[in-house]
Amino acid sequence: MANTKPNVLIIMTDQHRSDYMGCTRLRDWGGNMPAPTPNIDKIAGRGVRFKNAYCAYPVCLASRSAMLTGLYAHTTGADTNQDVLDRRYRTMAHHFASNGYYTGLIGKMHFNNACNHGFDFYMSINDWLMYLGPKVQYYADEIGSHQISPQFYWTVDDDGAGFPDLRNVWIDGKSPWIGHVNSIPPEKYASAMAEEDHMESFIARESVKFLELNGKQPFFLVASFMKPHTPFHPPAKYAEMYPADSIKLKDPGDLSEYPDCIRKMSQNFSGFPEVNRKSAIAGYLGNLAFVDTRIGYLYDSLERLGLLENTIVIYTSDHGEMDGDHGIYQKFCMFDPSVKMPLIVSWPGHYGQNVVSDRLINQIGLYPTLVDLTGTGPVSCVPLAPMDNAPAGLDAESWAGKVLHPLESDSDDEDVFSEYRVKNYSQSEFMVRDKKYKYIYYRSGGDVLFDLEKDPGEFINLAKRSGYTEIIKTMRMRLLKYIDIKFSGEN
């Protein structure tokens, strides 16, 4: 029987900063040439690229769980990289499987256990580690040589990088690699692994095999790459593209008007030697350049196999990367480089091509959006087994209309939301952004307000200026649409 349903291919990376796409479109930071992404750009040229897409949570597991379920971390309780998403929640994989799709996941999804959460076919990071065999030593050395997280040398335990891929798999939580890794100097960040042995090559190869074997039936495939996430040790060819000694570090700017937690983050990173910080940036850019080639290999296979015309392709990431802005690296904060990520929707002949949209997007809405775009609705939120406090419906809303009308203007009441450290009550953070303003509420430090039209770099905290009391009240009301919180000073 002919496949009459549109296939879905979600291509994910990890920690891809939203404005690091296309050499000619990026701002020139610190005199450095940003990483080229010609293959990701090719997908964008055949689709709609949303410039203002925001993740639900700037941490791997929480963001991915929210995207899969359409439920925020404050609903599911999955908010740290050590958590496990309750198996009873329905995911988009459950939905598409129940609608006749063969569902596959290849690569990282940070489940932390062996549950496949609705995917019929699942190849995890563990399968890649088995493929490596004794060459796992190279990866263990890279995990233990994190340029700006030296504790990994003593723990050799970085679940964010899938090592281990299963929580609690090591007895007493102690890595058997402790004392058996080699410390790589920060200036020697070229990987000792051959290109074909990197996780990204493995994921691309196996994803193409999936398409070759299953392309004649409706499929829903998530190909989820690790890079540009740590380890910041790209193959040698790509490390050579970005010499660390050519990197010029960014000026963190005046942090005096930011909350204590932000100032401390910046100060902590500034304590690392320059060579470590420069190596982290160079390795990140090399990682991005490399994973782009693997994405190209996968995407081009759609055309080779005659699948492109009937496949909705999504390109996205789970969150961004600060990369030295405000003196901060990694994510874990509400600045745009951390909480924004790329989002491209492509189906040539059906949606706009080479369109760049300013519309606001909550990435958590990808689930209901794909349901709408494929015509496979409605979405069911009934848990797979009885559970207390089961959600009555999704937290997320579809933005399929924005895919179809990407150049229309958002209405004044549209906004995006993100949260962080939800279970750590006294340290939790909440962000809401409309067309003009971004408001962040820190339980530990009060209000931050940015005018993103005038201050896209987020340097001027208007909450410290007079005349913005009413705007802050309005933005707080926007927050309350998403989560019931009490602000400091309220009864």
N, C-alpha and C positions, 0 to 999 in steps of 0.2 A: 504494500500500500504506500502511495506517495505521502511524503511528509508535508502536511498542509499547515501545521502550526509553526510559528517562528521559533527557531532555536534561540537559546540564550547562552552567551559566553561572557562571563565576568572575568576580566583580567585584573588581578590585584597585585600591587606591590606593598611594601611595608615602609612607612615613614617617608613617603615621597612628598616633599614640600611643593605646594601648589603652584608657585611661581617659577619653579625650576623646570620649565618646559620650553624648548625651542630657543636656540641661541639668540635669534634676532628679536625675540619678544621680551627677554628678561632685562631687568635693570642691571646695570654694571655695579656690582658690589665689591668694594675694596680693590678694584683693579683686576679682578679675576674673571676669566671667561667661564660662565656657567656650563654645566654638562650638556652636551648635545643629546637630544631625544628625538631623532628623526623618525623612528618607528612609532612612538607614541604620537608624534605630530601627524603622522600619516593617518592614524585612526581619527584624530581630531579633524583633519582635513576632510574626512568623509562623514562628519557628524557634528554634534553640538557640544561645545566645550563650555562648561559652567565655571566662571571665574570665582564665584562666591559660594562655593559648596563647603559646608561645615560638618565635621564629624560630631557624633553624640558625646564623645568622651576621649580626651587626648592620651589614651593608653590602649595598647594593642587588644587585649582580651575584651575589655569593656566595649570598645568601639565595634569590634567584629561581632560580638554577641548582639549588640543593639541593631546592627545592620541586618543580621540574619533573622532576627525575631520581630523587628519593628517595635521593640520595647526598650525603654531607657534602663540604664543601670539601676536607677532608684526603684524600678518595678521588679527587675529580675534578681537584684542583689549581686550580680556579676560585675564587680567594679575594680578589682585588682588583677594583676597578672598571675596571682596564685589561686584565683577562684575557679569554679567550674560552673558552667551554665547548666541549670537544672534540665535534665533530659526530657521533662514533661512539656516544656515549651515547644510549640510548633515553630518551625523555621520555614524559610522560603523553599528549602529543599523538600520538606514534607509537602508543601503546597504543590510544587511542580511534579513531584512523584505521583501524587494523587490525581493529577490531570494528564497522565499518560506520558510524561517525560522521563527519560533515563537520566538520573542525576549523578553528577560526579564532582568530586573535590580532589584536587591534586596540589599538594603543597601545604603551606602554613594556614591554619585557622585558629590556633591557640586554644584548642579544646581542653588541654591539660589532662584528658583521660581518653579512653578508647571508644567512647560513644561517638557514633557517626552523625547524630542529629539530623537524620532524614536522608543522608546521601546514600544512594545505592552502591556507588563505587567510591572508595576513599583510599588514596595513597598519601600517607603522612610523611613527615620529616623522617620518621623512623625507617621508612623504606629507602630513603636516600642514604641514611647512615649505614644500612645494610649493604647497599650498593658500594659504598666507599670501602668497606672492609677495613684493612689495616691503615688505609689513608685517612681514617677518622682522626688520627694523630694530628694532621695538619689543622683540622677544624678545631680540635681541642686547644691547640697552641694559640690559635687566633682568638678563641673565646677568652683564654687566660691573658691575652695581651691587649685588652680594651684600652684605648688611648686615654679615656677620661673616666674610666670606672675600674681603678686598679684592684678593687676587692675581688674581681673575678679570677685573678691569678691564684688567690688563696681558696676560693670556693669552686672554681671551674663549673659554675652553675649559673647559666644565663637563660632562664626559660623564655625570655623575650626573643632570643635567637634560636629557640628550639633545642636547647641543650641543658637538661633533657627535654624531650617532647612530651613526656608523661610525668606529671607531678608525683612525687613520693615513690618513684620507681627505684630509687637508690635507698638502701637500707639506712635507717635513721637520718635520711635526707643528706647523707654525706657522699659527695662525688668520689667515685673510685679513681678519678683522674687527678685528684689532689696529690701534688708532689711528682706528677708524671707529665707535666707540660713544660714546654720551653718558652721562656719570655722573649718576645720579639721586640726589639727596640722600636720606638714610635716612628723613626725615620725610615724603617724597613717594612713598610706596610704593604708591599706587593705580596700577594698570596703565593705560597709554594705549590698550591694545587694547580693542575692544568685546567684550562677553561672548561673542558668537557666534563670535569669532575665536580664543578661547582653546583650547588643546589639548583641554581637558576637554569643551568643546562639540562639537568635531570628533569625538572618540572616541565620545561618546554618540550623535551623529547616525549615524555610520557603523556603530555596533553595532546600532542599531535597524534600519538598512537590511539588515544581515546577517540579523537575525531575520525581517524581512519576506520576504526572498528565500529563506531556507533553513529556515524553521520547520516545514515539513511533513515533513522528514526528520530523523533523529536528529542532533543537533548538539552539539558541544563548543566553547564559545566562551569565550575569555578577553578581557574588556574591561578594559584596564589603564591607569588614569589616572595622571598625574604628580603632581598636587596631593594633599595639602598640602605636598609637597616644594618646594624652591626652584625658580624664583625666588619669593621671598615678596612678590609683587606681584599681589594679587587684583584682579579688576574693581572699579571705583570704588565701586559699590554695597556691596560686601562689605568693602572697606577702611574705608568710613565706619562700618561696624558696630563696628569695633574701633579707636578712636583711640589712637595710640601714647602720647599723653601721659596716658592713663588707666591705662596698664599699670603695675603695681607689681611690681618685680623681686623674686624670691625670695631669701631668705637662704640662702647656700650651706651654712651650718652648719659644724661643726668637722670639718675634713678631715685632722686630724693623724694619724689611725689608718689612713688609706688609703695605698695604694702611691704612689710618686713619680709614676707616669704619670698617675694620677687628679688629684693635686694640681696637676700642671703643666697639665693640660687646663683645670681650673677657673681657674687663674691667668691662662692665656692669654686666655680669654674675658673675664675681669674687666678686661682691659686695653682692651677696646673701649668707646667712649663709651656712656653709658646710652641715648642716643637710638637708637643702632644696635641694641642688644639689645632695647629696647622695640619698635622697628620690626620686628625679626625675629619676635618673639612675635605682634604684632598682625597682621603679614602672614601668618603661619602660620595663625592662627585664621580670618582672612578667606578664605584658600585652602580651609580645611576646610569652611567654611560654603558656599562656592561649589561645590566638587566634590560636596557632598551633593545639591545641586539637580540636577546632571547625572546622578548615580546614580539619583535619583528618576525622571527622565525615561526612563532606560533600563529601570528595574525596572517602571514602570507600563506600558511597552509590552508586557511579557509578558502582563499581564492583558488589554490591548486586543486582542492577537493570539490570545488563547485558549491561551497556552502555559504559563501559570503552574502548572496542575494536573499537568503532566508534565515539570517542570523542577526539578532540584536546583540551588538557588542558593547559592553560597558568597560571602561577603564577607570579605575579608582585606586585609592590607598586607604589605610585605616586612620591615618592622621598625618601631620606634617613633621617638620624638623626645624628647630630654631636656628641651627647652624651659625651661632655666634651673635645673632641679633640681640641687643640689650645685654650682651655678654653671656647669654644662655645657650646651652646646647641640648640636644635631644628634644623632648616634648614636655609633658607634665605641666603645662600652663595654658592660659587663655589668650595669649597673643596670637595674631593671625597665622604666623608661620607654623605654629604648633597645632592649632585647632582647625585650620583649613587644609584641604587636600584636593588633588585633581579629581575631576569628574567629567567623563566624556560619554555621550550616548550616541551610538552610530548604527544606522540601518539604512544604507544608501537606497534612494528611491522612495523612502517613507518619511524620513526626517530631514531637516536642513543639513546641508553640507558646508563645511568650513565656516560654521557660525560660532561666534563667541558671544556668550550671554552673560549679562550682569545680574541676572535674577538670583534671588536668594534660594539656596537649596539646603534642606536638612537631609544629610546622607541617610539617616535612619529611615527615610521614606522610600528607599530603593525597593524594598519588598512590595508594598502595595503599588508602587509605580510599575514594576515589571508585571505584576498581575494585570494591571490596566492595559499596558502596552501589548501584552500577549492575548488579552481577552479571555483569561482563564479564571476570572473571579467567580464568586466573591471570596474574600479572605476569611478563613475560619480562625478564631482565636481559642477554640475549645481545647484545653490541654489534652495531652495524649493519655494521661491517667489522672485520677482525682488529685487535686492539690488545694490547699488552703489559699484564700485570697487570690484565686485565679483571675487574671485580667478579663474584663468584660469585652475588651476590644484592643486594637493596636493603639500604642501611643503615637505612632507615626501616621502621617497623611501622605497620600500620593501627590507627586508633582509631575504626573504624566502630561498635564496641560501645559506645563512650562517646557517640556520637550517638544510639544507640537507648536508652541508659540513662544520661542525663546527670546524674541526681540521685543515683546511687549514689556511694559513697565509693571513692576510689582505694585500692588495697592499699598496704601499707607499702613495697613494693619498687618502686613506680612513681616515675618521675622524668622530668625534661626536661634537655636538653643544648644548649649553644651553644658556639661557638668563635670566635676572632678572631685575625687576623694569623698564620695557621698557617705560612705559608712564611717569615715573619720569626721564625726560631726563638727568638732571645733575647728577643723582645718578645711572644710569643704568650700568649694568655689562654684559659682554659677554664672553663666554668660548668656546674654541675649543681645541680638543685633538686629536692627532694622536697616532701612536703606541708608541712613545717615549716621546713626549713633551705635556704638557698642558700649554696653553696660556690663560690668563684672562686679558681682557681690562676693566679697571674701568674709566668711564668718570670723576669721581671725584678724581682719584688718579693714573692714568697711568697704567703701565704694570706689570704683574706678569708672570713669566715663571718657570715651574717646569720640571725637568727631572724625569719622573715617574719610569724609570728603575732603576736609582740610588737613588732616593729620593721618594719612594712611600708614605711616610708620609707627603710630601709637606711642608718641613721645610726650604728649601733653595731657595730663589727667585733669579734665575739666571739673571733676568732683572737688578739686582743691581750689576752684575759682568760684567767685560769686556769680549769681544769676542763673544757675543751672538746677536749682532745687526742684522745679516743676518737671523738668525733663527727667531727672532721676526718679521722681515719683511715677512718671509715665512708664519708664523702663522697668521699674519694679513691678508694676501691674502686668507688664508683658511676661516677666519671669513667672508670675503666679499662674499664668495659663498652663505652664508646663509642670510646675511642682509647687506644693504647698509648703512654704517656708516662712519663718518669722525673721524679720530683719532686726538688727541691733537697735535697741531703744524702744522696740514695741513691747507691749504687754502680752 
